[in-house]
Amino acid sequence: MGDAQMEEGDNPREIEVAPALIAVHPAQRSVAVAVGSDLRVYDLTGDCPVSLVDDSAKPFHSDSIRAIRYGASGKLLVSAGDDKLVKIWSTDSWLCIGSVCCEKRVSSVAVSNDGLFVCFADKFGVVWVVSSKENVENQALPDKKAAPILAHYCSIITSLEFSPDGRFIVSADRDYKIRVTVVPKNPLDGAHEIQTFCLGHSEYVSCLDFIHSPDYPHGLLVSGSGDSTVRLWDVTSGSLLDTCEIGAKAELSVTDGLEEEPCHAITDLCTCSNGTSIALAVQSLKGIMLLNCNPSAKTLSIAKVVLIEGETLIPTSLGTSLSEGLLWMVTGISKLQGFNHSSLARVRAVSLPEDNGQDAEPVLLRDDEIPGGQKLLERLQGSVSIGNDVFLAAAEALKTAMRSLLIKKQYSAEKREFRKRTRNDRKLKN
Amino acid sequence: MIEKETTSTFNKSTGLPRKRFYRARAHSNPLSDSHFPVPLSPSQFDYSLHYPQLFPASSDDDNPKRIQFADIGCGFGGLLVALSTLFPDKLMIGMEIRDKVTEYVKERISALRTTNPSQYQNISVVRTNSMKYIPNYFEKGQLMKMFFLFPDPHFKEKNHRRRVISPHLLDEYAYTLAVGGIIYTITDVEELGEWMKGCLENHPMFEALTEEELENDPVVKLLTSATEEGQKVARNGGQTFQAIYRRIAPSL
């Protein structure tokens, strides 16, 4: 029997790394990137970097940001993370207009379609709601109180989404479950009526998004998972409409032999403004994969793989606006052990064709072609230039971090007995 | 340990398993992710495994019957055994997180089926964490009765979130119960009794049964008399606290 003493992930002194995140204003007026505790925003309308102002008791974030999101109307930007704070920013004044304390670390956020409520989920499975009504004078409000609306029992909630018609709130967890709950008239009283569960994934569910289709006002739900599949669901009945296996196609574009077996877990997904494309970030894929959704046939199929040539870029987060056909991606990490840099990030964008015609190809934009150009990249990436090897190490560190967070640890019978050694009833024996 | 003939795990005269060989700690950590198979969705739950006489073939879609009663934390199976003959045409299941105790109930049901042909075919047990996986076993509105008999009180306030009846978990039980379905809870711990009653009272999808309805329900008496835990409380002259509620449609 091997070494039962030390196990991976048992070391409490391991530096916890967080992936870089990106969010795009629904009308592409600004782009936000979160790297570690740093929230960086670039204003595309004014073509200048944004200086956020926070006058609350605990200004800005003091630990890794785990979720950033714009509200559907674009008036609000929400950020939350390991410092147990949820911050609501006005996108007009760039002031922090609300700061909410959470008991546990926050893993996911969502904004109701009317912009009146902000929901956030903690690592123990509780989803909270807080009112985000702006103060008339646009001043910072005192610390708000959140109310719990629903909970997944002791499971990390990885994604929160409101359905396009605002009728449902969907929450996904690491126990393979997706729960669809009816949004009540007054969310602060709690969302008790479960519409359905979308069950079928065989690993943690990592990301959710809705396809906006005029035939389906509730929207078609798309989910990505650690089981390397993307699934399409009917959110009213919970029935699985289609499953797309990513593993096979991603094999062709896998990284060159770094790991024993390449992992095709879905890291992030994003439905695109053309209404039928879905962009995926897959672990081990140096680029993005595009899926095509046929809303009438209710099917998913792999359309294209867009590889990022010339550099090692495994995206950690994807973002898109509702109007412009540009898919933004970021790769990055908060802190990397063994490297001097405090944080690193790299932003790229892909121009997507309007309709999914055969001739229209997605185009990877060069640094000078990206909206905001060099100034945007300087602001969002920071001024450090990073080598390929650093990004590869970062990708590995993030993969390990995600695994240890979301995948249940499997212990052999001997290891389980060893781990029980401190239990009182065990101590009495022998 | 020397193996003697008298240390057989089954009682030779009744054919039933002997409890002392299936003793386990009373508590099991509901937060731990133990390794038992969980169906990916209710349609994947194999009825032929649990009710072989009623569901002969493995992929038999002919029998439309589904489980309608669930005993959450069924312990040694006392309630299931009592309900089986009271409702012979209903399918029931016990959910228990402790390994050894689940084994005991399996053996008990198996022995009862052997000594009483064509009886006890409608009950079974499954080892699972019902606080996490109930939606994996039951479709929306599938159950007519759910039982929570003498659940772990988790006295410390920091452990209250481990209680099997809580405002959040009631959402899931409301989802699993059909409108009109009934949830039965009982405990001998007064504080827990008040807690459970409070949770149910404050939940918009449950309403209390009237005194008259309670008197007319034959199941209510079984809560105290059918289980080992209930019998122990009666022996010690303890008091029990019930909260029995009906699942209603939420008011708009």
Interface residues (C-beta under 8 A of the other chain):
Chain A: F124 V126 P148 L150 A151 Y153 C154 S155 D175 Y176 K177 R179 T181 G190 A191 H192 E193 I194 T196 F197 L199 G200 H201 S202 G238 K408 Q410 D425
Chain B: R25 P30 L31 D33 H35 L40 S41 P42 M131 K132 P135 N136 K140 R161 P167 H168 L169 L170 D171 E172 A174 Y175 H203 P204 M205 P250
